[in-house]
Amino acid sequence: MNTIRVILPAHLRTLARIDGEVKLEIEGPATPHAVLNALEIRYPMLRGTIRDQVTRQRRPFIRFFGCGQDLSHEPPDTPLPEAITTGEEPFLIVGAMAGG
């Protein structure tokens, strides 16, 4: 079992009534999909905010980062970097900005 640290943008922390980072227990392979499943189970009010409820696709202005890398365009079942799975680094969910 892996303990994954997740950092959410301020508006999603407010919606879920979270103060600070979230620690999630993930059984099996630690992937973005597994992290989002665990997050939505623990905080059902977040369903549909990070990914579409039907297609499970990431929302356009949401990005995933970890270990200094943009993980947003990786397949959702790609294993997360070891530093995230060991809890050394957090999995960041970031609201992207549009415009220039």
C-alpha positions in Angstrom: 0.0 0.0 0.0 1.3 3.5 -0.9 0.6 6.7 0.9 0.3 9.5 -1.7 0.5 13.1 -0.7 -1.9 15.3 -2.8 -1.9 19.0 -3.1 -5.1 20.6 -4.5 -5.7 24.1 -5.7 -7.3 26.5 -3.2 -10.8 26.5 -4.7 -10.9 22.6 -4.5 -9.6 22.6 -1.0 -12.4 25.1 0.0 -15.0 22.9 -1.8 -13.8 19.8 0.0 -13.2 21.6 3.3 -9.6 20.5 3.4 -6.8 22.5 5.1 -3.4 21.6 3.6 -2.4 18.5 1.7 -4.3 15.3 1.6 -2.8 11.8 2.3 -4.4 8.9 0.5 -3.8 5.2 0.9 -3.6 3.6 -2.6 -3.7 -0.2 -2.9 -2.1 -1.6 -6.1 -0.3 0.4 -8.6 -0.1 4.1 -7.8 -1.3 5.9 -11.0 -3.1 9.2 -11.6 -6.3 7.2 -12.1 -5.9 5.4 -8.8 -5.2 8.7 -7.0 -8.3 10.4 -8.4 -10.5 7.4 -7.6 -9.3 7.5 -4.0 -9.7 11.3 -3.8 -13.3 11.2 -5.2 -14.2 8.3 -2.8 -12.9 10.2 0.2 -14.2 13.6 -1.0 -17.3 13.0 -3.1 -18.0 16.7 -3.5 -14.9 16.7 -5.8 -16.5 14.3 -8.4 -16.7 16.1 -11.7 -14.4 18.9 -10.8 -11.0 17.3 -11.8 -12.3 14.9 -14.5 -15.5 14.3 -16.3 -17.8 11.9 -14.4 -18.7 9.9 -17.5 -15.6 9.8 -19.6 -13.1 10.0 -16.7 -11.0 12.4 -18.9 -9.1 15.2 -17.2 -10.8 18.6 -17.3 -9.2 21.0 -19.8 -7.8 23.5 -17.3 -6.6 21.0 -14.8 -2.9 19.8 -14.8 -1.1 17.1 -12.8 2.5 17.6 -11.7 5.0 15.6 -9.8 8.8 15.6 -9.3 9.1 18.7 -11.5 7.3 17.0 -14.4 4.0 17.7 -16.1 2.2 14.4 -15.9 -1.1 15.8 -17.4 -0.7 14.1 -20.8 0.5 10.7 -19.6 -2.0 7.9 -19.9 -4.1 7.8 -16.6 -2.8 4.3 -15.8 0.9 5.3 -16.1 2.7 4.5 -12.8 3.6 7.6 -10.8 7.3 8.3 -10.1 8.8 6.5 -7.2 9.3 9.7 -5.2 5.5 10.3 -5.2 4.7 6.7 -4.3 7.1 6.8 -1.3 5.6 10.1 -0.1 8.9 12.0 -0.6 7.2 14.3 -3.3 3.5 15.3 -3.6 1.2 14.7 -6.5 0.0 18.2 -7.5 -3.3 19.0 -9.0 -3.1 22.5 -10.5 -5.7 24.8 -12.1 -4.2 26.0 -15.4 -4.6 29.5 -16.7 -5.6 30.4 -20.2 -4.7 33.5 -22.1 -1.4 35.3 -22.5 
